[in-house]
Amino acid sequence: MKKIILGIFLTTLFSVAFSQKDKGIDPPYLPMDEDTKLVTYKEVVNEKGSPQELYDRAMEWVKKYYKNTGEVIKNADREKGVITMRSSVKIYVTLKDGTKKLKNIVYYNFKLECRQDRYRFTITDFNEKATSASPIEEYYNTKNPLWSLDQYQFLIQIDEQIKELIESLEEGMYPKVEKVDEW
């Protein structure tokens, strides 16, 4: 009798655990490039200034935002108005007691391009740190036997951090208001 009850209990437990994939839980929306099929944040922002002025503002922002610009900046060309970077965000697992534990680091490529009265940023090529590159687009693959609902949480965490980065960039790209000391 105990074996029958245990069998029913385990069957119920496994069906609940595995049915999460089939519950129709909507994945979080992250912008996806139609051609590359990679998560890509890309926008052209209108902002007054010459390409060199916008480049200088961008470099000033990069130096304030990132702790180690020597490792982050891969290429900087003031003449062309282009800065290419490689940086990362952290993703966390929430334990049963509610505490957060570092799961891993996700690297991304970040490109800033400056033109007359506008700049464009492109943030893409997100890869979880692993023995070989592990693209975050795989987090959407519910057919993968290693897939878990946590992967949707990782996507949400990445999205929140990248949106904060973009907001900071846009604030940093505003022209500085110079105060005139009229006494």
KAWO-V95967 format. One record per residue. N is the residue number from 1. RES is the residue in three letters. PSI is psi in whole degrees, 0 to 359 (* if undefined). Layout:
N,RES,PSI
N,RES,PSI
This chain:
1,MET,318
2,LYS,323
3,LYS,323
4,ILE,315
5,ILE,316
6,LEU,319
7,GLY,315
8,ILE,317
9,PHE,311
10,LEU,321
11,THR,315
12,THR,315
13,LEU,313
14,PHE,322
15,SER,325
16,VAL,316
17,ALA,315
18,PHE,343
19,SER,347
20,GLN,325
21,LYS,333
22,ASP,3
23,LYS,356
24,GLY,29
25,ILE,125
26,ASP,133
27,PRO,153
28,PRO,148
29,TYR,122
30,LEU,141
31,PRO,132
32,MET,129
33,ASP,130
34,GLU,326
35,ASP,310
36,THR,342
37,LYS,30
38,LEU,148
39,VAL,124
40,THR,124
41,TYR,118
42,LYS,132
43,GLU,144
44,VAL,128
45,VAL,125
46,ASN,124
47,GLU,128
48,LYS,138
49,GLY,156
50,SER,165
51,PRO,322
52,GLN,322
53,GLU,316
54,LEU,321
55,TYR,315
56,ASP,318
57,ARG,318
58,ALA,315
59,MET,321
60,GLU,317
61,TRP,314
62,VAL,316
63,LYS,330
64,LYS,323
65,TYR,317
66,TYR,139
67,LYS,317
68,ASN,84
69,THR,334
70,GLY,327
71,GLU,331
72,VAL,313
73,ILE,122
74,LYS,329
75,ASN,136
76,ALA,120
77,ASP,101
78,ARG,323
79,GLU,316
80,LYS,347
81,GLY,37
82,VAL,134
83,ILE,125
84,THR,138
85,MET,162
86,ARG,120
87,SER,194
88,SER,163
89,VAL,161
90,LYS,144
91,ILE,147
92,TYR,151
93,VAL,137
94,THR,121
95,LEU,169
96,LYS,329
97,ASP,2
98,GLY,351
99,THR,154
100,LYS,137
101,LYS,135
102,LEU,125
103,LYS,310
104,ASN,183
105,ILE,139
106,VAL,120
107,TYR,153
108,TYR,158
109,ASN,142
110,PHE,122
111,LYS,131
112,LEU,129
113,GLU,131
114,CYS,132
115,ARG,177
116,GLN,119
117,ASP,23
118,ARG,158
119,TYR,159
120,ARG,137
121,PHE,146
122,THR,121
123,ILE,117
124,THR,188
125,ASP,53
126,PHE,126
127,ASN,129
128,GLU,137
129,LYS,124
130,ALA,179
131,THR,316
132,SER,160
133,ALA,133
134,SER,95
135,PRO,141
136,ILE,344
137,GLU,337
138,GLU,339
139,TYR,339
140,TYR,348
141,ASN,90
142,THR,349
143,LYS,347
144,ASN,129
145,PRO,339
146,LEU,1
147,TRP,143
148,SER,162
149,LEU,335
150,ASP,329
151,GLN,328
152,TYR,323
153,GLN,322
154,PHE,318
155,LEU,318
156,ILE,317
157,GLN,316
158,ILE,313
159,ASP,315
160,GLU,316
161,GLN,322
162,ILE,323
163,LYS,323
164,GLU,319
165,LEU,314
166,ILE,317
167,GLU,316
168,SER,317
169,LEU,311
170,GLU,322
171,GLU,320
172,GLY,339
173,MET,352
174,TYR,144
175,PRO,144
176,LYS,134
177,VAL,120
178,GLU,127
179,LYS,131
180,VAL,125
181,ASP,92
182,GLU,101
183,TRP,*
